[in-house]
């Protein structure tokens, strides 16, 4: 990393002129290096007073006493809050209770005041609202500016973001601004009494579960997969006095004009046709390598329709072109949390089970009695799925649902 010896600097401005990334400014009579620095080191060669030096990169450990609380990014699209936000709030309240820390949200968008008030019903200590026309659509640069502004003011110890398309774009940008670590796609979170966040995620293709702790930096960033945490519940029957006080927990924030200018121009927005997502399904029938032919998936479709659910597959079937990526359960696909999932011909590798083991009821069908899936399942059927699935369909048609399931 680079540092500037201000005693040697005569404010000649040559470093600012030659920096190709605009990463240097003069602020309050001092040359400073901002987050745009790419470590090209051109400034080292152009500084006549040799005031800019490269250090060994060792930074001081953050004073954790200066950072307190958990900040959740409340993701929204056209005012509709993504369900992963409620899962993050629920988990944050659980973690915060162990440290006696506040739980807050950052909410960025346009015309979102009413939705921001709704977030307070989940027992948040504060909601930081960035409500401006410029934030109507997600644009990574100015959303990052707002996020950075919020963290600088509130100094949270932990920042949680949903591992969605937006979250996976935004979280690394913000973490870079604070030169801190980011653990992506976490499936389990816990916290130590000293506020160190214990982050657990699959690693090496899901073959191991890595435990990551960021001891030396604050804030601690993590993105969390959808459908792996319990949703927060509204705090109902609140007294009138509490409801009036809730308004004081909304803090409307503004950015300087130069931080509201985006390099991204939204020319047109074409809404994507909504599809039924397996992440939202209450009942799933999933097929794996035990399926011999693409046409045999129709058998699983029939069972799923009889149960009012959807079909899903494992990665090998997607790679074979038998099903779209949106139907895949696994680390490289979707995480699901249905009331019922029936796995057919799936061995039960951790890449699959880690993304469905929170289902309320898991029924596994497999010819191999030693298949790992039986360690995860609540009920197991050892047998040929080509015999068992048609039998289940026939029993359900005859009204013998309880016998079948």
N, C-alpha and C positions, 0 to 999 in steps of 0.2 A: 504494500500500500504506500501512498505518497503522503508526505507531511510537509508543512511550510514553516521555516524558521522566520517568524515575523520580525525578529531583530535585524535580520539580514536583508529583508525585503524592502525595496525603496519605492514600491508601487509603480514601477515603470510600465506595467501593462503588457509587456511582450509575451508573457505566458498566455494571457487572455487572447491576444491577437492570433497566436499560432495554434491554439488548441482546436483541433478539427471537430470536437464534439460539444463545444460550448460548455465545458465542464468547470470553468473557472470564472469567478466574479470578484469584484471588490465590494465588500459590505462593511459599512461602518469603519472605513479606513484599514481594512484587513483583506488580504487575498484569501479566498476560501475555495475549496474543491467540492463540487456538488456531486449528486448521485449519477450524473451523466458520464463520469470519468470511466474510461475503458482501459486504463493503465497502459496507454501507448508510449508514455514516457517522453514524448516530444518536448514537453515543458522543461524536463531536466536539462536538455541540451540548449534550450533557448534562454534560460534564466541567466542573465549576466552576473548576478550576485551569488549564484549557487545557493539560493535560499530554499529551493525545492529539493528534497531528498527522498530516496526510497528507503523505507524501513523494512524490518524483517517480517512484518505482518502480524506480530504478536500484539494483541490488544488487551487492555485491562479488563478484568472481569467486571461485569455490570454489577452495580450496587442494587441488589434485588429489593432493598427496602424502599427504593424510589419508584418501584413498579408494583401496582396492586390492582387486582380485579381481572375479570374475564370479559373480553369484548367479542361479540358474535356479529358476523356479517349477515344482515337480513337481506337475502336475495329476493328480488321481485321482478316481475315482467308485467308491464301494463297495470301495475298496482296489485297484482296477485302474488302473494308471498309464497315462495317455494317451500314445500313441506319439510325439506331438510333443515330449514331455519328453526322450526319448532323442536326438532330432534336435538339440535345444537343447544338451544335454550334449556331443554330438559337436562342434558348432560352437564351443562355449565352450572346450573343450580346445584346439582349433586356435588360437583367438584368444589364449588365455592363454599359450600357448607363445611367442608373439611378445613378450610383456611380462614373462614370468616371474611371472605372477599366479596365485593359487589359484582353483580352481573349486569352488563350493559349491552346495547346493540347499536350498530351503525346502520342507518337506513338511507339509501341513496336512490333518488328518483325524481319524478315530477308529479305534483298533485297527489301526494301520499300522506297528507296530514291525518286523514281518517284512519288509514291503515296503521300509521304509527301509533295512534291512540289505542288501536286494537292490540298491538304488541304488549302494551303495558298491562293488559289483563293477565299476562303470564307471569307476573311477579317480578318484572325487571326493575332494577334500581334507576335506570335512566336509558333513554333512547336519543341518540344523536341523529338529528334529521337534516339531511342535505337535500332540500327540495328546490330545484331550479329547472328551468326549461332545458338547460344544457345537459341535464342528467336523464332526460326522457328515455334515451336509448343507451345501452351499455357501450361506452367508449373507454378502452383500457387506460389511456393516459390521464384523463381528468377524473375518472373513478379512483385511480391510484393517488392522485393529488388530494382528493377528499379523504381517502382512507389514511394517508400519511398525516394530514391535518388533524384528524380525530385522534390518532394514536399519540401524536406529539402533545396534544392538550390533555388527554385523559390518562396516559401512561399505564395501560393495562399490562399485567404480567403475562397473560395468555390471550392469543387471538385465534378464534376458530372460524373456519370458512368451509362451506359445503364443497365436496369434491364433484362439482357440476362443471359444465362447460365454462360458465362464467367464473366460478371459483378457481378452477385450475389455471385460468388465464390471469386472474387478478392477484391471488395470494403470492405467487413468486415475485411479482413486480413490487408489491408492498414490502415483502420481507427483504428484498434487495436494498430498498431505501434505508432500512435500519441495520443493514449488514448483519443480519441474524439468520439462523437456520429455519428451514421449513420441512416438516415431515408430511409427506403426501399420502393420501388414501389410507388414513388410519382406520382401524376397525375397533380398537379398544383404547380408552383413555383413563388415566388415573392421575393422582397428584400427591406429591409429598407435602408434609407440613410446612416445609420451607418454600413452597410454591413451585418447585420443579415439576414440570409436566412429564408424566410417563406416557410415551406414545408407542403404541404397538401396531405394527403393520406387517403384511406378508412381504417376504423378500426372497430373492433367488427363485423367481417364478412360483412363489407360494410354497416352496419346500421348507422354509423355516419362517417363524414369526419373530421379527426383529423388535427389540425394545430399545427405544431411543430417548435419551434425556439430554436436554440442552441446558447445561449447568452454568455456562459462562456468559450467556447472552440474554437480553430481554429486548422486546417481548418474544415469547415463544409462539411460533406459528405452526398450525396444523390444519390440513384439510381432512374432512371426514366423509366417508362414503355414505350415500343416502341409504336408508332402511337398515342401519346397523345399531341405532340408538332408539330409546323410548322417547316418544313425543312428550313435550311439556303439556300439562293440563292447565286450563284456565282456572284462576282463583275466583270461584263464583261466590255470590252472596256477600260481596264486599260492602261495608257500611258506606253511607253517603259521604261521610267525612273523608274516607279513604279515596273514594272516586274523585272528589274535588282536588285532593292532593296529587292525584295521578297526573294532572295536567302540568304540574310543576316538574315532572320527571321528563318532559319533552324539552329538548334543547335544540333549537333551530340554529344551524351553523351556516356560515358563508365563507367563501374563499376569495382571496384577492383576484382581481380581474385577470391578471396574467396567468393564474392557475386554472382559469375556466376556459382557456383557449385550447381547443383540441386540434390535433393534426389530422384527425379522422373526420370526414364529412359523410353524414348519412344521406344518401341520395334517394333511397326508396326502401321500404320495408315490405317484404312479401311474407305474410304469415304462413308458416309451415302447416300442412294438413295434420291435424291431431290424430295420433294413433294410440291404440290401446297399448299401454306399457305393461310388461310383465312385472315391473317393480310395484305396480298398483294392484296386481291381481290378488284376489283372496284365495283362489284355488289354482294350483298349477300341476300339470302333468308333464314331467320332464323326461326326455329320452337321451340315451348316450350311445356308446360304442356297441351295445347289445342290439341296436337296431340294424338289421341286415341290409335294408334297401330304403331309398328315399320314399317310395310309395307306402312303406309300412308306417310312416308317420301319421297316415290317415287314421290308423287304429288308435293312436294317442289323441288325435283331434276329436275322435268320437267320444272317448272317455271324458275328455275335458269339457266338451259341450254338454254331456249328460250331467256333469257336476257343476256346470255354470262357471267354468274357469277358462284358462288359457294353456297353450302348450309352450314348452321351452326346451332348449337343447344344451348340450355341452359343446365345448370348443371344436372337437374333431368333426362334428356334424356341420358346423358353420364353415369350417375350412374345406369340407367336401362339397360345399355349395348346396346342401340340403335345406338350409334354413338361413334367414338373414341374421346379421349381427345383433339386431335388436331383440332377438329371441334367446340370446346366449346368457346363461348364468355362469358367473365366474369372475376371476380377477380382471380379465380383459373384457368382460361383458357387464352384466347387470348384477346388482345385489337385490335379493328379494326377501320378503318377510310375510308370506301368506299365512292364512289360517291352516291350510292343508297343502302339502306338496307330496305327490307320488312320483318317485324316481323309478324309471324303467330301464334296466340294463346299464346303470351307471355304477362304476366301481367305487367312486367316492374319494377321489384325490382331493387334497387340501385346497387346491385352486378352486374347486367346485364347492366343497362343503363349507368353506369359510364365508361364502356368499349366500348361503341358504339355511345355515344351522340355527337361525333365530326363528324359524317357522314354528307355529304353535303345535302342529302335528306333522311328523315326517313318516311316510310309509315307503319302504324300499322293496323293490322287486329285483332279484338277481339270482342267477343260477349258482353262483359261487357263494357257498355259505361263509367263506372267510373274507368276503369283500369288505373293504374298510367302511363302506357306506352303512353297514349294519351297526357300527359303533356310534354313528350319528343319529340313526333312525330311532323313532319311538316304537315303531312296529316293523317287522321284517317278514317278507315272504320269500322263501327259497324255492325257486322254480323258474320255468321258462315263461318269459313275459308274453310270448306268442300264444300261450295257453291261458295265462292268468288274466291278461287285459280283456280279451273277448268274454271271458267268464264274468268278470266284474261288470262289463257293459250289459250283458244279458240279465244279471241279477238286479242291476239298477233299473232297467226297463220294466222288470216285473214288480218293481216297488220294494224290493228287498235291499234298500239302500244301507240300512244299518248292518245287515249281514255282509254286504259287499265291502263296506268300508271298515 
